[in-house]
């Protein structure tokens, strides 16, 4: 048998390819479609900043590596298996082993070295690869080594940061624009006219720059805006004038990276500011959820400007004894039930997985009536190709389901039995109510909710000390488990809950509920919290107070009023 020949260095170089990708100014949602596709296909991603590693993991849905959590006395936690390495290899191309920034030459050598491995390499560069970046030198090194490459432009901070600050760089009345990198050799006398200026690297020199522009003929009252870490939820803008910008920037402790805009267009920020005025802008929100159900909640929170931090508190596991579930599924196929009632998305998933295990599909539901506790559960059923026959017309809960459930009729209902696949910790409300209506119930444990591993110590400290602005609870079990594995949130933290049952559990654990969703739905919960944050912000603005976050204050007791959207 002929042994396969290993590829030569020349072969590896011939198949090598580097994609120089601009990551944009900071907001991961500003990545181009081409950039996202290349990162998903990459074998190696060479990063430029520490934030790039997190960007790649978030984009690919990969877990963030954390230090092992400290043990917590008296907690029964689910064991966590070590995760298999997934996703592209991440290589630091911005800093050396000594922690110092790499020179352009050393960056180029590193990129060429990775490319010579014959793998698909993505070189992530902040902003634009060919604008104030090391992209040109690195691409030249690839060309010299015979390595193919492409350039994928990114959204430039020059235009993106002012846009996120609500400042258009041009209008019908202001068409001229100049971009200036501040330094010792700038002739500021050339910029004494009324065109809009975009200043780069101006933070440390803004006093001298402002004086030079006034000396060049600009009015001391010319509007100026300085925006740091633009397009991120840490964005901060100081609006001032040439006369006062140095003192105002110093008072606000402005630091790089920042973009400064000079000109009359800055005044439009009063009406066009849209990002920093979001109702939850910059709020750090704790999301205690099951590992696979936090995504939609976090996406909704980000839309309102929040910074969600997911802390798994529940792990959904199969029942310890699967025989009861096996028997119920066989009974369903054999026509033993008149109804099946799903009280959660997890229940739908558990039954579907059991069907797939047996090689069954949705046709086995023929002749069976299906009930869903709410719209989300009904949507999960619909994704299976089925339609719920009963969804509560009022409150989406067990009580709401019972309010619409028909009584058993010996004439109209040939079978009087209901299959109820639920969690191991489900309450008896639904079962008792169905029995009162004349139905017999097979209350079957379809899945278990197990307390997850405690979060790392820094997260637990942040929860207890009030460094989270809000926490959103989506079930009673998330309340119990968060308090059990991490402790009670600080009194300054806003508590938002999905429904009355969850509110009751929170209050039983000594938490004061601030926000109650109008109906038990994740989207409604997010909107209710946003409404609360918006009302809070408006009250501060109307009172002439600076807009602060809940974590900026540590009151001794939480407000007594509960917000209902």
N, C-alpha and C positions, 0 to 999 in steps of 0.2 A: 504494500500500500504506500502511495506517494504522500509524503508529509507536506502539509500546506506551508507555502513559503511566506515568511513574515514580510510585511511591507517594508521597503527601504525608506530611508530618510527622504529621498527624492519623491517617492510615491506619496508619503505623508504630506510633504509640502505642496505637491500638485493638487491634492484634495483639500488643502487647508483653505479656510475662508473666515474672515473677520467682519462682523457687522458692527460698525461704530454707531451706536444708538444714543440719541439725545434723550435724557430722562425728563426734560422739562424743568420748570422752576421749583417743584416741590410737591404739588398735588398729584398723586398717582393717577387720578382720573384724567389728567392732561396728557398722558402717554398716547402716542399715535397708535392706530390700529396695526400698522406695520411693526412698530416696536413691540407691541404685545405678542404678536405672532412669533417674532424672532426669539423673544425670551422664552416662550413656551416650547420652542423647538431646540433650544440651545443645550449643548452638552456642558459648556463652561460659560459662566458669566463673570467677567472681570469688572469689579466694582470700583468706583472712585471715592465714594463717601460711605461712612458706616450706615447711613440711612438706606443705601441701595440694597443691602442684604435683606432688610425688612420689606422693602418694596417688592423684591422678587418673591419672597415667601408669601406676602399678601396676595400678589397677583396670581400665584399658582395654588393658593389655598393650602400652603404648607404650614405645619406647626412651627411656632417660634421656640427655639431651644431655651429652656430655663434651668436654673439650678434646682436640684431635688428639693422638694418641700420638707421643712422640718416636721418632725412628728408632733402631733397634737394629742395630748392625753385624753383618753375617754372617747376617741372617735373610731368608728368602724368604717374604714375607707376601702374602696375597691382597689385591687392591685392594678398597676399600670404596666403593661408590657412595653419593653423598649421598642421605639419605633424604628422601622427599617429606613435606611437612608433613601430619600426620594428627591426628585428635582435635580436641577443642574448643579455642578460643582461651582462653589463660589470662591473666587480668588480676589484678594485685596490688591487692587491696582492703584491705590492712592497713597498708602502709607507703608513704610518698611517695617521690619521686625522690631526696630528701635522706637517705633511710634512716630517717627518723623516723616513729613511729606516726601514722596519720591520726586526726583527731578524729572523733567520731561524725557530725558534720555533713558533713565531707568524705567520709566513707565513704558516706553516704546520697546525696550528689551523684554520686559515681562510679557507684553502682548504677543510679540513675535514668538517667544518661547512656548506660550500656550497654543498658539496657532500651529506650530510645527508638530504638535501631537496628532494632527489630522482630525481634529474634532471641530464641531460647530461652535464657534466662539462669538459671544456678544460682548462688546466692550461698552459698558454703560458710562456715559459722561453727562455731568450735570448740565442742564440747559441745552445748548446747541453744541454738537461735536466740533464745529468749525468756527465758533464764536467765543473768544476769550477762553479757549480750552486747549488741551494738549493733543486734540485730534489730528491736526495737520502733521505734527512731528511723528506721531504713532503710525499714521497712514503711510507716510513716506518710508518709515522703517519696514512696513509690510511690503511696499512696492519694491524696495531694495532687496528683500529676501525672497521675492518671487511669490508672495502670498496674496491671493485675491482678497478684495475687500469691497464693502459698500458703505455709503453714508446715509443714515436715516435721521433727518433733521428732527429736532425737538422744538417744543414751544419755548420761545425765548423769554427770559425774565424781563427783558427790556419792555416788552409790550404786555406780558401777562400780569406782572405784579401791579402796575398802575391800574389795569383793568379790574383786578380783584380789590383794589382800593377805591373803585368807583371813579377813576380819573381817566377820561379819554385823552389820548395824546394829540389827536387832531379833531377839529370840528369844522363846520362850514366857514366859521369866522377865524379859525386858527389852523392854518394849513402847513406852516413851516415848523420843522422839528430838527433838533440836533441832539445826538447822543455823544456824551463826553465822558471819557475815563479820566478821573481826577488824578493829577500828578504835579510834579514840580515844573514841568515844561509846558503847561497849558497857558495859552495867551488869552486870558479872560476878556481882554478888550474887544475881542472879536464877537463876544456874545452879549453885548450891551443892548441889543435890539429886543423886540417883543416876542420873538419866536419861543416856542416851548423847548425847554431843556430837560433831558433825561441824564442825570448824573450817576455814574457808577463809581463805587469805592470812595464815596464822599463823606462817610460818617466821621472819620477822624479829622477831616480837613474842612468841615462845613463852615466853621467860623471864618477861616481865611477865604474860602470860595465865596461866601455871601458878601464879605467886604469888597472883594474884587469885582463882583457883579454890580454892586452899588456904585463903585468907583467908575465902572465902565458905562454907567448911565441908567441902570435900572432903578426903579423906585424902591425905597426901603420897604414899602408896603406890598411889593410883589408877592403873590401867594406861593408858598412852598409846602410840599408834603414829602415826608420821609417814611417809607414803609419797610419794615424789617421782616425777614423770613416770610415773604409774600407767598400767597396761595396755600399756606398751611394754616392749621387751626391755632397756631401761635402768632399769626400775623398781627402786627401792631403798626398803626399809622399815627404820626404826629403831623397835624396841619398847623402851619404857622406862616410867617412872612420872612423875607430876607433879613429884616431887622432883628427878629427874635428867634430864628430857627436854631441857632447855636445853643442858646440857653434852654429852649424848650426840648431839644433833643437830649441835652445833658440831663435835664430833670426827669425825662422819661427813660433814661438809661438805654438809649438806642445803641445797638451794636450791629456789626456786620453779620450776615449779608443784608444789604439794604439797597433800595432804589429810591432816588430822590428826584422829584419832578418840580420844576420851576416854571411858573407861568400862570396866566389867567384860567387855564383849564382846571386848575386845582379847585377853584371855587365850585365846580360842578359836583364835587364830592358830596356837598350838602344834600343834594337830591339823588345822586346816583350810587351812593354807598349801599352795597347789597350783601357783601360777604361778612363783614365784621358786625353787621346788624342782624344776623340770623338769630333766632330766639334762644338757641342753645350754643352760641358761638364760644368755642374754647372750653365748654363744660366737659369735665372728665366724668364719664358715666359708666358705672359698674353694671355689667350684664351677666348676672348669674343664671346660666342656662345649661341645658344638656349640650354636649359637645357638638352635636350635629344640627342643632336648632337655633344657634345664636346668629347665624348669618343674616337672615332677613331683618331681625331686630336691629343689628348693628348698621346695616345699610340705611335703614330709615333714620336712625339717629344721626349718622353722618350727613344726611341730607339737610338736617337742621343745624349743622355746624358743630355737633358734639364730637368728642373723641371717645368712642366706646372701647371699653376694656373687658374682654370676655373672660369670665372665670367659671369654668365648668364646676357645677355643684352636684350634678346628677349624672350618673352613668346608666343608660338604659341597657339592661341585660335580659337574656332569655329566662323563663321561669326555671327554678331549680328542678322541678319535676315536670317534664313536658307531656306526660301521659294524659293529663286532663285536657290540654289543648289539642292533642292528637285525636282524642275521643270526640271532642266537640266538632272538629273539622270534618271527621268522618260522618258525624250526625248531620252536619250541614249538607254534605253531598248526598246523603241518603234521604233528605227531605224531612228531617226531624223537627225543623224550626219554621215558624211563621215569620219571625222577625230576627234580624241581627242589628244590634245597636252599637255604633262606634262612638266612644266618648272622647277620643283624642286621635291626633294624627299618628301617634305611636301605636295605637291599637290597630289602625288600618295597616300600618307597616308590618306589625307582627303577624297578622292574619295573612297578608300577602306573601310574606317570607315562608310561612308554613305551606301555603298553596304551591309556591315554587318548589319547595322541598318534595312535595308529593306529585309534581308534574301537572298540577291543576291550573286552570285559568278562570277568567271571569264568568265563563259559561256555567260554572257550578252554582252561581247565584240565581239561576233561572227559577222563577216562581217564588223567590224569597224577597220579602220587603226589607228595605234598608233604612235605618235611621242614623242621623248624624247630629252631634251635639251643637254644631255651629258651622259657619261658612268655611273655615279653614279645613275642618275635618271633611266636609262635603267636597271641597276641592281635591283633597287627597283621594277620596273615593272616585271622583271624576277622572283623575289621572290614571286610574286603573281601568277606565272604560265603563264605569258603572254610574248610576244616578241615584242619589238619595231620595227616597220616597217621603221622608219626613225630616224637616229641619225646623227648629223652633221659630215660631213667628215673632216671639218676644225675646225675653232674656235667653242668651245662648249659654245655657248651663243645664245641669241635670234637672233642676226645677222647671226650667223653661221647656225642656223636652217632655217632661211629665204633663205639663199643662196642655200640650197638644196631642198627647198619646191617646189613641182611642181605647175604650174599654173592650175587654174580650167579649165577643158575641158568639154564642154557640152555633148560631145559624150561619153567620157570614164568615167566621174564622174556622177553617177546618182543623187547625192545629193551635194549641194554646201556649206554645213554648217559645221563649226568647233566648237567643244566644247573645251573651254580654261579655265580650273579650275586653279585659281592663287591666289596669296596673294592680300590683299586689297591695298597694296602700289606698285603693279607692274607697270612698265612703259608701255607706249602705243606703243613701237617700234614693237612688234610682231603683235599686232592687225592691226596697220596701214599697215605693210608689207603684211599681208595676204589679206587684203582688196585690195591692189594694185595688188595682184595676182588673183583677181577675186573671192575670198572666202568671205562668210559671217561668222562672228564670234559671238558666245555667250561667251562673256568675263565675267566669273562668279567668284565671290569672294568665294573661297573654304575655306580660313582660314584668320585669322587676325594675324599680327605681332604686339605685344604690348610691349612697353618698360617695362623691368623688374625692380624689386626693386633695388635701389642703393646698391652697395657692402658696407661692413662695413668701417668705417672711416680709419682704418689702411691700408686697400687696396687702398682706394682713395688717401691717402697720398703717398703711394708707387708709384702709377701711376704718380702723379704730380711731385714727387721729383727725379724720375729716378732710383728707386730701382728695376725696372723691366729691364731686358736686351733686351727684344724684346716683341712685340705684333703682333699677327697674325689676320688679318681681312679677313673674308670669305664672306662678302657681304657689300654693301653700308649701309644697315640698322645697321650692327654691329658697323660701324664707327660712324654713327649719334647717336646711342643709348649709346655707351660707353662714348663719349664726353658729352652727355646730362646727364648721371647719375653719372659720375665719373670725368669728366674733361679731358683735353688733356694730352696725354703722354709727358713726359719730352723730350727735344730735343736730349738727349743722347740715348734714347731708339730706337732700330732698328725697323722700321716699315715694315712689310711684308704683301702683299695683294694678293688676289687670282686672280685678273684680272684687265683689264683696267678701267672698270666702277667703281670698288671699289677704284682703285688708284685715279681716278678723284675726287671721294667724299672725300677721305683722304686729298688730296691737297686743296680742297675747304674749309676744316676745319683747314687749316694751318699746316698740317703734311707733312713732306718730306718723300717720299716713297723710301726705300732702296732696297727692294726685291720685284720683280714681278714674280709670277708663270708663266711658259711658256704657260700653259693652265689652265682654271678654274677647278682645281681638288685639293682636300684637300691633297692627297699624293704628288702631284707635288709641292704644296705650302710648305709642310714640307721639301721636298728635296731641294727646292730652298733656304730656310733659312739655311739648313745644309751646302749647298755649300758656301753660303755667310760666315757662321761662320768658315768653314774649310779654305777658302781663307784668311780670316782675321788672323786666327791662324798661318797659314804658313808664312804670311808676317812678323809677329812678330818674329817667330823662325828664319827666314832667316836674319832678321835685328839684331839678338842677343838681342832682347828685352824680358822681362818677359811676359808670356802670361796672358793677363788680359781680363776681361769681359767688355762689354759696360757700365755696371753700375759702374765699377771702375773708369771711367772717366766721366767728365761732360763738354764736349766741348760746346762752345757758340753757334755753329751752326752745323747742321748735314751735313755729306758729300753730295756733289752735285751729285755724280754718283749714278745711279740706277742699281742694279744687276739684270741681266736677265739670268736665268739658261736655 
